């Protein structure tokens, strides 16, 4: 009976070693996939407006913009780029045009 227990323990240890050695192998670096998305919410009755669009390329650079209609009546727009060298770089502008009108 004790030899059976030793065999079970040995197999369990072997499985554990194999599991950790496979999971510990270096992984290939992930390459960015190009993507795009956008959305817009516009509700004149509730005086609500915001939108966003963004895209990323195969090199990992992301660019986009989002806009929000502020309570003071201005439309704030943030245009931005993101990449590995410069990080997040925003450009913010304000417009008094009513986006619902």
C-alpha positions as CSV (number, residue, x, y, z in Angstrom):
1,X,0.0,0.0,0.0
2,X,2.8,2.4,0.8
3,X,4.4,1.9,-2.6
4,X,1.1,2.9,-4.2
5,X,1.1,6.1,-2.2
6,X,4.7,6.9,-3.2
7,X,3.8,6.3,-6.9
8,X,0.8,8.7,-6.6
9,X,2.8,11.3,-4.9
10,X,5.6,11.0,-7.5
11,X,3.1,11.3,-10.4
12,X,1.5,14.4,-8.7
13,X,4.9,16.0,-8.3
14,X,5.9,15.3,-11.8
15,X,2.7,16.8,-13.1
16,X,3.2,19.9,-11.0
17,X,6.8,20.3,-12.3
18,X,5.6,19.9,-15.9
19,X,2.8,22.5,-15.4
20,X,5.1,25.1,-13.9
21,X,7.9,24.6,-16.4
22,X,5.5,25.0,-19.3
23,X,3.8,28.1,-17.8
24,X,7.2,29.6,-17.0
25,X,8.4,29.5,-20.6
26,X,9.0,33.0,-22.2
27,X,6.0,34.1,-24.2
28,X,6.2,35.7,-27.6
29,X,5.6,39.4,-27.5
30,X,2.1,40.4,-28.5
31,X,1.8,42.4,-31.7
32,X,-0.9,45.1,-31.8
33,X,-3.9,44.5,-33.9
34,X,-5.4,47.5,-35.9
35,X,-8.9,48.5,-34.6
36,X,-11.5,51.3,-34.8
37,X,-14.5,52.2,-32.8
38,X,-16.9,55.1,-32.3
39,X,-20.1,56.0,-30.5
40,X,-22.3,59.1,-30.0
41,X,-25.0,59.9,-27.5
42,X,-27.3,62.8,-28.4
43,X,-30.5,63.6,-26.4
44,X,-31.9,67.1,-26.9
45,X,-34.6,66.6,-24.3
46,X,-32.1,65.9,-21.6
47,X,-29.5,68.3,-23.1
48,X,-27.0,65.5,-23.3
49,X,-24.3,65.0,-25.8
50,X,-21.0,63.1,-25.9
51,X,-19.1,61.1,-28.5
52,X,-15.8,59.3,-29.0
53,X,-13.9,57.7,-31.9
54,X,-10.6,55.9,-31.7
55,X,-8.3,53.8,-33.8
56,X,-5.1,52.0,-33.4
57,X,-2.6,50.8,-36.0
58,X,-0.3,47.7,-36.2
59,X,2.6,49.7,-34.8
60,X,0.6,50.3,-31.5
61,X,-0.1,54.0,-32.1
62,X,-3.5,55.1,-31.0
63,X,-5.3,58.3,-32.0
64,X,-8.8,59.5,-31.3
65,X,-11.0,62.2,-30.0
66,X,-13.9,62.6,-27.6
67,X,-16.3,65.5,-27.1
68,X,-18.6,66.4,-24.1
69,X,-21.2,69.1,-23.9
70,X,-20.5,70.9,-20.7
71,X,-23.1,72.4,-18.3
72,X,-21.9,75.9,-19.2
73,X,-22.9,75.4,-22.9
74,X,-19.5,74.8,-24.3
75,X,-18.5,71.7,-26.3
76,X,-15.2,70.4,-25.0
77,X,-13.2,68.3,-27.5
78,X,-10.1,66.3,-26.7
79,X,-8.0,65.1,-29.6
80,X,-5.2,62.7,-28.6
81,X,-2.4,60.4,-29.7
82,X,-0.8,57.6,-27.6
83,X,2.4,55.7,-28.5
84,X,5.3,54.1,-26.7
85,X,7.7,57.0,-27.1
86,X,5.6,60.1,-26.2
87,X,2.8,58.5,-24.2
88,X,-0.6,60.3,-24.0
89,X,-0.6,63.6,-25.8
90,X,-3.9,65.5,-25.7
91,X,-5.0,68.7,-27.5
92,X,-8.1,70.3,-25.8
93,X,-10.4,72.8,-27.5
94,X,-13.7,74.5,-26.6
95,X,-16.5,75.5,-28.9
96,X,-19.7,77.5,-28.1
97,X,-21.7,75.7,-30.9
98,X,-24.6,73.7,-29.5
99,X,-24.1,70.1,-30.6
100,X,-27.8,69.4,-30.4
101,X,-28.8,72.2,-32.6
